Amino acid sequence: MVSLMDLKVADLKRELEERECDTTGKKNVLQQRLREALEQEGENPDEYLFEGPCDMHLMLQNLKELKVDLQQKMVESSSDLKVDLQQKILENVNDLKDDLQQKMLENSNDFQQKMLENSKNLKEYLEQKILENAKELKEDVRMELNDRKN
């Protein structure tokens, strides 16, 4: 952005042409004419800023600075993301470890309960079979004794 006094003749003529004003004369005449046109528009000519000429060198320098800044921000973001990712992975591993330990404890308790139930059932079954076999054996012995008596 440039002030009225910093405009070049070509820029003065362009501004005057846009306002449909006469574009002939020396620089000081063009400046005075543009000053009067701005005042008619209700603008303060001493504070009014015009778009300056396109400075390719300045634009290129700004782009280079933006590129460096962007690269730096990308590196910082990448580093931050890496730390965040490592932290989340660690949290997930710890959560999974806790879940696994809880499931193993539950499964161990379930297994122990089922083993106790199966042991109790097996004990009852074996006791019943022993009683049945004892009755059969007692009957066989009685019959054998009866046969010997006869």
Buried (B, 14 or more C-beta within 10 A) or exposed (E): EEEBEEBEEEBBBBBBEEBEBEBEBEEEEBBEBBBEBBEEEEEEBEEBEBEBEEEEEEEEEEEEEEEEEEEEEEEEEEEEEEEEEEEEEEEEEEEEEEEEEEEEEEEEEEEEEEEEEEEEEEEEEEEEEEEEEEEEEEEEEEEEEEEEEE
